[in-house]
Amino acid sequence: MTVPYKPIEMAAFPAFPADTKRAGLYERVSDDEQGRSRSVDQQADAGREAIRENGWRLTAEYSDPISASRFARKARPGWARLMTDLRARRLDVVVLWESSRGDRKLTGWSEFLDACRDTGTLIHVGTHDRTYDMGIARDWRSMASDGVDSAHESDKISLRSRRGTADAAARGEPYGRIPYGYARTYDPVTRKATQLPCAETAPVVREIITRIAEGHAISQLVTELASRKIPSPTGRPRWARSSVVALVLNGVVYIGKRRHNGGPLLDGNWPAIVDEDVYWKAHSVLSDPARKKQVTARGVGGGIRPGAAKYLLSYVAKCEKCGAPLSVQNRTRATGSVVSLYRCASSKGGCAYAPVDWLDALVTAAVITWSARPGVYELLTAGGDREAISARGEAAAERARLDGFELLAISGTMPAESFARIAAGIEARIAELEARAASLSVPVALRDLLGGNSPASPREAREADLLARWKAMPVATRRSIVSTISAPTLAPSGADPASAFRVTMNWKDAPAA
């Protein structure tokens, strides 16, 4: 393991004269323009040999297995320690394998040269077989020119890397970290990657995305995964809620696609794990702004976390008189039995209420009857999916356009203020298109309910099949279906509390009878 700083024990060396120069050896791994590299150990060996030949005394070694380019994101503790010792005048000479092993950022290299000039520290470059004195103008200019060349080379390397990544994306090749749910192999000669679903984790991905699409609670999923001893992508025994959300929202890889630098969706050359309609439904469930509003309202006396409801119509149905949502209250009768009631949640104490079982049965019967009508499935899906795909494609094109403006801003061709103004407009348009795509897509739960509803079957058979499918669904999925196709209301009891006319379904897309 490479350590950033290693002081040298003086007892390991013979006695040096008092005026012997103290040398600090810095090493950093980096490939050259031809892809060749010299390891830290090789650099250290060459540096120690140079120190021995010049009669210097090695007092410290500094190492960093980290890029020094301006595109690097990680700090270099070895270089930072060297600069500290340099400014503290603990070194008389700094030994580098080559100039680019120092700092590829021009500002950082300039600070290093200035510190060496201020302290009188020499710089020995192994590939030059020469020692430079920053107090000599020609030596300083030579080292400064090396810094400019190193910075330029860093930019070229980064550009080649970005182009290579973009080309790989355009060809549909996998890139970067292996996604959870997939396994990857590399050709030993071409290094071309092949990505296939992993037998152990792909079913987990498929289950999570499908159940989110159906409206299952994330907390329920997390608990079940833990009980089945399925570790998270990080290897921890329990999944974090954020891991489930990220798997869905950042999971276009699971439909065999990828997005490069925020651009349009590109087809990948690996198999999908889930169907597109299932994935986009799950995505819309977690990205729906109403989801956050419901959770926020829950903390102030209203709303409910999606998927966490125990009752079919709580905060789905509303009071016909005042418009307040219905919530469930338990009331103890004189006999000691407890009855659950849907009750209007208005501040006046409620103006409409009904037994939970009674109202659930009425709404369920209405949904089954509505769904059994011939042509319902065809009506809902006619053109909707095609328009949703078109909206997503337009959103992808807008992202690509935004990416182009961003490149102009980075290069300095476009003023930052202009980019900010244009970006705000494009991002608003993207959000509008994605919302439209989500609204046009037929929910997976509704597809599951209606998909087997053959118009050729007798009505009684269709209703029996629909009811069986309905009963097999979790409450969260049934709630999703009810709110997708209707907006039920409950009128005050009046003279006949058991009258079915108290319930109005308010169908959103009712086909002709």
C-alpha positions, -999 to 999 in steps of 0.1 A, spaced: 0 0 0 14 34 -10 17 59 19 17 96 12 47 104 35 76 83 48 103 99 70 137 83 67 155 70 98 189 86 100 204 55 117 200 36 84 226 58 67 263 65 74 272 99 88 269 128 64 288 161 64 269 189 80 264 206 46 249 176 29 218 185 10 185 171 23 165 155 -4 128 148 -6 116 121 -31 82 125 -47 65 97 -66 31 95 -85 18 69 -109 8 83 -143 6 71 -179 25 89 -206 11 98 -240 18 63 -254 0 47 -224 33 36 -208 36 40 -171 64 38 -145 52 25 -111 59 42 -78 85 16 -69 103 21 -102 103 59 -97 115 55 -61 144 32 -72 155 57 -99 152 86 -74 172 70 -47 199 62 -73 200 98 -83 203 109 -47 231 85 -40 250 96 -71 248 133 -61 258 126 -26 226 140 -11 208 126 20 173 112 16 152 126 44 116 119 33 95 102 6 61 114 -6 38 92 -27 4 97 -43 -14 70 -65 -38 98 -76 -40 119 -108 -26 154 -106 -47 168 -135 -71 197 -130 -99 172 -136 -90 151 -105 -115 152 -76 -94 137 -49 -68 155 -27 -31 145 -29 -19 142 7 17 134 -4 20 165 -25 5 186 2 30 173 28 58 180 4 47 216 -1 45 220 37 80 207 43 93 228 14 79 260 28 92 251 62 127 248 47 131 212 56 144 202 21 173 214 0 163 195 -31 131 178 -45 136 148 -67 110 140 -94 110 113 -120 97 138 -145 81 173 -143 46 161 -149 48 139 -118 45 172 -98 14 191 -105 -4 192 -139 -24 222 -129 -5 253 -140 -14 273 -108 -2 244 -85 30 240 -105 37 278 -104 32 277 -66 57 249 -64 83 268 -85 78 300 -65 83 281 -32 115 265 -45 128 299 -56 118 316 -22 135 288 -2 165 281 -25 154 245 -30 167 227 -60 146 205 -84 161 173 -98 142 158 -128 152 122 -134 143 120 -171 163 152 -177 192 139 -157 196 175 -145 192 196 -114 175 230 -117 179 261 -96 149 284 -96 171 313 -87 185 311 -123 161 327 -148 168 301 -176 161 272 -152 129 288 -140 117 293 -175 125 257 -185 105 244 -155 77 269 -162 75 257 -198 73 221 -186 43 231 -164 25 245 -194 32 214 -214 20 192 -186 -12 211 -182 -18 209 -220 -11 172 -220 -36 167 -191 -63 185 -212 -55 163 -242 -57 131 -221 -90 142 -206 -104 151 -240 -94 117 -254 -110 100 -224 -142 120 -228 -143 112 -266 -137 76 -259 -165 75 -233 -189 93 -257 -180 69 -285 -186 39 -263 -220 54 -252 -229 59 -289 -220 23 -296 -241 12 -267 -212 -3 -247 -214 -5 -209 -191 19 -191 -181 28 -156 -191 10 -124 -209 -23 -129 -246 -17 -120 -262 -38 -93 -281 -66 -110 -256 -71 -138 -223 -90 -142 -196 -79 -166 -168 -97 -184 -140 -83 -205 -123 -98 -236 -87 -105 -227 -74 -91 -260 -98 -62 -270 -109 -54 -234 -144 -51 -249 -171 -54 -221 -200 -78 -221 -227 -71 -196 -254 -96 -187 -280 -99 -159 -266 -115 -128 -285 -147 -118 -285 -137 -81 -292 -99 -82 -312 -93 -114 -344 -109 -99 -340 -86 -69 -339 -55 -92 -369 -68 -112 -389 -73 -80 -381 -39 -65 -390 -20 -96 -421 -40 -103 -434 -36 -68 -427 1 -67 -446 4 -99 -475 -14 -83 -475 10 -54 -459 -11 -26 -444 9 3 -406 12 2 -405 5 40 -423 -28 34 -398 -37 7 -368 -29 29 -382 -50 57 -389 -80 34 -354 -78 18 -338 -78 52 -360 -108 64 -349 -127 33 -313 -118 40 -308 -101 7 -278 -77 11 -279 -42 -3 -257 -31 -33 -231 -19 -8 -231 -54 9 -248 -42 41 -275 -66 55 -302 -40 53 -312 -18 24 -314 19 29 -345 37 17 -322 59 -4 -307 29 -21 -341 17 -33 -351 52 -46 -317 55 -64 -321 21 -80 -353 32 -96 -347 69 -104 -312 62 -118 -321 28 -133 -324 34 -171 -297 8 -173 -323 -18 -163 -343 -12 -195 -311 -16 -216 -304 21 -220 -279 47 -208 -275 84 -207 -242 101 -213 -235 134 -195 -272 142 -191 -279 138 -229 -306 117 -246 -313 81 -238 -291 58 -259 -297 21 -265 -273 -2 -248 -260 -35 -261 -270 -54 -229 -303 -72 -221 -330 -53 -201 -340 -67 -167 -375 -50 -166 -400 -39 -193 -400 -2 -201 -436 4 -191 -429 -11 -157 -398 9 -152 -413 43 -162 -443 36 -140 -420 30 -110 -400 61 -120 -432 83 -121 -444 69 -88 -412 80 -70 -408 113 -89 -444 124 -86 -445 158 -68 -477 148 -52 -459 121 -33 -439 147 -14 -470 168 -8 -488 138 7 -460 130 30 -457 166 41 -494 169 47 -493 138 68 -473 156 94 -499 183 97 -530 163 99 -536 152 64 -523 130 36 -507 96 38 -474 81 27 -480 64 -7 -481 27 -2 -484 29 35 -522 30 37 -542 2 53 -576 12 39 -588 14 3 -603 49 4 -585 69 31 -574 102 16 -586 89 -18 -624 95 -14 -637 129 -3 -668 144 13 -693 155 -13 -705 184 8 -672 201 19 -646 184 -2 -624 173 27 -608 138 24 -621 108 43 -600 93 70 -606 62 91 -617 64 128 -625 36 151 -657 39 172 -666 17 202 -702 7 203 -723 2 235 -718 -35 232 -681 -31 233 -675 -40 197 -654 -16 175 -665 -4 141 -642 13 116 -657 44 99 -646 66 70 -653 101 83 -650 135 67 -618 151 80 -632 187 80 -625 210 109 -662 209 119 -660 173 130 -672 157 98 -703 160 78 -702 125 61 -693 91 74 -699 55 66 -686 20 77 -654 10 60 -666 -24 49 -697 -9 34 -680 18 14 -651 -4 3 -676 -30 -10 -696 -4 -30 -665 12 -46 -650 -23 -54 -682 -34 -71 -683 -1 -91 -646 -5 -102 -652 -41 -113 -683 -32 -132 -666 -3 -149 -636 -24 -158 -657 -52 -173 -671 -29 -200 -659 -38 -235 -634 -14 -249 -621 0 -216 -585 -12 -221 -585 -1 -257 -598 33 -248 -571 39 -221 -542 27 -243 -552 41 -276 -524 65 -286 -514 71 -250 -483 50 -250 -472 64 -284 -476 99 -272 -458 91 -239 -428 78 -259 -429 109 -281 -429 131 -250 -399 112 -236 -381 115 -269 -387 152 -270 -375 155 -234 -343 137 -244 -337 161 -273 -341 190 -249 -315 175 -226 -291 172 -256 -298 208 -265 -291 219 -229 -259 199 -230 -248 218 -261 -254 252 -244 -235 239 -213 -204 232 -235 -206 267 -249 -207 281 -214 -177 260 -203 -156 270 -233 -164 307 -226 -183 312 -259 -215 319 -240 -218 342 -209 -227 324 -177 -257 347 -172 -271 338 -207 -266 301 -200 -284 303 -167 -314 320 -183 -316 295 -212 -310 265 -189 -339 275 -167 -363 276 -196 -351 243 -211 -352 226 -177 -388 238 -172 -397 224 -206 -381 190 -198 -401 188 -165 -433 196 -185 -426 169 -210 -417 143 -184 -449 151 -165 -469 147 -197 -452 113 -205 -460 101 -170 -497 112 -173 -501 95 -207 -486 62 -196 -512 37 -185 -503 26 -149 -489 -9 -146 -514 -17 -119 -543 -9 -143 -527 -29 -171 -525 -59 -147 -561 -55 -138 -575 -50 -174 -549 -69 -194 -568 -103 -194 -602 -87 -199 -612 -103 -232 -643 -86 -248 -652 -120 -262 -658 -135 -228 -692 -133 -211 -697 -104 -188 -700 -126 -158 -667 -143 -166 -650 -110 -171 -662 -97 -138 -652 -129 -120 -617 -127 -135 -614 -90 -126 -625 -96 -91 -600 -124 -86 -572 -101 -99 -584 -73 -77 -584 -94 -45 -548 -106 -53 -535 -71 -53 -521 -53 -23 -541 -24 -9 -516 1 -22 -522 -11 -57 -560 -10 -54 -558 25 -41 -536 35 -71 -562 20 -95 -592 38 -78 -574 72 -78 -563 67 -115 -598 60 -129 -621 79 -105 -625 105 -77 -651 90 -54 -672 112 -31 -694 103 -1 -726 124 6 -739 129 42 -762 100 54 -795 118 52 -827 97 57 -811 65 43 -775 59 56 -773 26 36 -783 41 2 -758 34 -25 -767 68 -41 -746 84 -14 -715 73 -34 -705 90 -66 -675 76 -85 -667 106 -108 -650 85 -135 -621 102 -151 -622 84 -185 -656 67 -187 -662 48 -220 -696 45 -234 -718 18 -218 
